[in-house]
Amino acid sequence: MKKISTLCILAAISLSACSTPGEENRSDSYTADQVNSRQEAKVVNILAVLPARVQVSNAQNQRAAQIGGALLGAGLGIGLGVGVGHSAGLGALGGVGGTAAGAGAGSLVPGQVMVNGVSLTYTQDGHTFNSAQVGKICEYKPGQAIMIMTSATVTRIQPNASCPVAKSA
């Protein structure tokens, strides 16, 4: 029974490896449809860089937690059903119950999360605008930056600075 439980735990952990929510929303991330396609770009002047929080989808991590929870629950349910009840029938019943309980527990992972972002105030053609972006505050600084317009109202201001790199010992 310990071997089954250990295998189920390892399977659940490997399947529920967390992705980083919001990475797909960064201004320097592109979809396959946007690669090799022409998009209007303009030079803007960033006036202010302020910290912001941005709500993004966490659906990928939620699904991984549901799958991992279902696998873990199934393994533990089968192990307990067979180990305690000494019956394959109880093992199957425990597996079904454990799967449902594990998937339900995985549903507790939120579908939306808040990630760090920046609020950029910039000027363009004599007008002042603001645009929130997913990213780190150290990736932006006042001054010129490139803004890509994917539609009339969607702006993607590209990072114009680099974050310090941690020194390795």
C-alpha positions as CSV (number, residue, x, y, z in Angstrom):
1,M,0.0,0.0,0.0
2,K,2.9,2.4,0.7
3,K,4.2,1.8,-2.8
4,I,0.9,2.6,-4.4
5,S,0.5,5.8,-2.3
6,T,4.1,6.9,-3.1
7,L,3.6,6.3,-6.8
8,C,0.3,8.2,-6.8
9,I,1.9,11.1,-4.9
10,L,4.8,11.3,-7.4
11,A,2.4,11.1,-10.4
12,A,0.2,13.9,-8.9
13,I,3.2,16.1,-8.3
14,S,4.6,15.6,-11.8
15,L,1.2,16.3,-13.5
16,S,0.4,19.3,-11.4
17,A,3.6,21.2,-12.0
18,C,2.7,24.8,-11.7
19,S,2.8,27.3,-14.6
20,T,3.4,30.9,-14.0
21,P,0.1,32.7,-14.4
22,G,0.2,35.9,-16.4
23,E,3.2,35.1,-18.6
24,E,0.9,35.0,-21.6
25,N,-0.3,38.5,-20.8
26,R,3.2,40.1,-20.7
27,S,3.8,42.8,-23.3
28,D,6.8,40.8,-24.6
29,S,4.8,37.5,-25.0
30,Y,3.2,36.7,-28.3
31,T,0.7,34.2,-29.6
32,A,1.5,32.0,-32.6
33,D,-0.9,34.2,-34.7
34,Q,1.1,37.3,-33.8
35,V,4.5,35.9,-34.7
36,N,5.6,36.9,-38.2
37,S,2.7,39.3,-38.6
38,R,2.9,43.0,-39.1
39,Q,1.7,45.1,-36.2
40,E,1.9,48.9,-35.9
41,A,4.6,50.1,-33.6
42,K,5.1,53.6,-32.2
43,V,7.6,55.3,-30.1
44,V,6.2,56.7,-26.8
45,N,7.7,58.6,-23.9
46,I,7.1,57.0,-20.6
47,L,6.6,59.6,-17.9
48,A,5.9,57.4,-14.8
49,V,6.3,53.8,-13.9
50,L,4.1,52.7,-10.9
51,P,3.5,49.3,-9.4
52,A,0.2,47.6,-10.2
53,R,-1.6,44.3,-9.6
54,V,-3.2,42.6,-12.5
55,Q,-5.8,39.9,-12.4
56,V,-5.0,37.0,-14.7
57,S,-6.3,33.5,-15.5
58,N,-5.0,30.7,-13.3
59,A,-7.0,28.0,-15.2
60,Q,-4.0,26.0,-16.2
61,N,-2.9,25.5,-12.6
62,Q,-6.5,24.9,-11.6
63,R,-6.8,22.0,-14.1
64,A,-3.4,20.6,-13.1
65,A,-4.5,20.6,-9.4
66,Q,-7.8,18.9,-10.3
67,I,-6.0,16.2,-12.3
68,G,-3.3,15.7,-9.6
69,G,-5.9,15.6,-6.9
70,A,-8.0,13.1,-8.8
71,L,-5.0,10.8,-9.3
72,L,-3.8,11.1,-5.7
73,G,-7.4,10.5,-4.5
74,A,-7.8,7.5,-6.7
75,G,-4.6,6.0,-5.5
76,L,-5.3,6.6,-1.9
77,G,-8.9,5.4,-2.3
78,I,-7.9,2.2,-4.0
79,G,-5.1,1.6,-1.4
80,L,-7.4,2.2,1.5
81,G,-10.2,0.1,0.0
82,V,-8.0,-2.9,-0.7
83,G,-5.9,-2.5,2.5
84,V,-8.7,-1.9,5.0
85,G,-11.5,-3.9,3.3
86,H,-9.3,-6.6,1.8
87,S,-11.6,-6.5,-1.3
88,A,-11.1,-5.5,-4.9
89,G,-14.7,-4.2,-4.9
90,L,-14.0,-1.9,-2.0
91,G,-10.8,-0.9,-3.7
92,A,-12.7,0.1,-6.9
93,L,-15.3,2.0,-4.8
94,G,-12.5,3.7,-2.9
95,G,-10.9,4.7,-6.2
96,V,-14.0,6.3,-7.5
97,G,-14.7,8.1,-4.3
98,G,-11.0,9.2,-4.0
99,T,-11.0,10.4,-7.6
100,A,-14.1,12.6,-7.0
101,A,-12.8,13.9,-3.6
102,G,-9.3,14.6,-5.1
103,A,-10.7,16.4,-8.2
104,G,-13.0,18.5,-5.9
105,A,-10.0,19.4,-3.7
106,G,-8.1,20.5,-6.8
107,S,-11.0,22.8,-7.6
108,L,-10.1,24.9,-4.6
109,V,-7.2,26.4,-6.6
110,P,-8.5,29.8,-7.7
111,G,-9.4,30.3,-11.4
112,Q,-8.1,33.9,-11.2
113,V,-5.0,35.3,-9.4
114,M,-3.3,38.6,-8.9
115,V,0.2,39.0,-10.4
116,N,2.7,41.9,-10.3
117,G,2.4,44.5,-13.0
118,V,3.2,48.0,-13.9
119,S,1.1,51.1,-14.6
120,L,2.8,53.1,-17.3
121,T,1.8,56.7,-17.9
122,Y,3.1,57.9,-21.3
123,T,2.8,60.6,-23.9
124,Q,2.0,60.0,-27.5
125,D,1.3,62.6,-30.1
126,G,0.7,65.3,-27.4
127,H,-1.7,63.3,-25.4
128,T,-1.1,61.5,-22.1
129,F,-2.3,57.9,-21.6
130,N,-1.9,55.1,-19.1
131,S,-1.5,51.4,-19.8
132,A,-1.3,48.5,-17.3
133,Q,1.1,45.7,-18.2
134,V,2.0,42.4,-16.6
135,G,5.7,42.6,-15.8
136,K,8.2,43.8,-13.2
137,I,8.7,47.4,-12.3
138,C,12.5,47.1,-13.0
139,E,11.8,46.2,-16.7
140,Y,10.6,49.8,-17.3
141,K,12.1,53.3,-16.8
142,P,11.0,56.8,-17.8
143,G,12.0,57.6,-21.3
144,Q,11.4,56.3,-24.8
145,A,9.9,52.9,-25.4
146,I,8.3,51.0,-28.2
147,M,4.5,50.5,-28.1
148,I,2.9,47.8,-30.3
149,M,-0.7,48.2,-31.1
150,T,-2.5,44.9,-31.6
151,S,-5.8,46.8,-32.0
152,A,-7.1,50.3,-31.7
153,T,-7.3,50.1,-27.9
154,V,-4.8,47.3,-27.0
155,T,-1.3,48.5,-26.3
156,R,1.8,46.5,-25.5
157,I,4.6,48.7,-24.3
158,Q,7.8,46.8,-24.6
159,P,10.2,46.8,-21.6
160,N,12.9,49.5,-22.0
161,A,15.1,48.4,-19.0
162,S,16.6,45.3,-17.6
163,C,16.2,43.9,-14.1
164,P,19.4,43.3,-12.1
165,V,20.8,39.8,-12.5
166,A,21.4,38.0,-9.2
167,K,25.1,37.3,-8.8
168,S,26.0,33.6,-8.3
169,A,28.3,32.6,-5.5
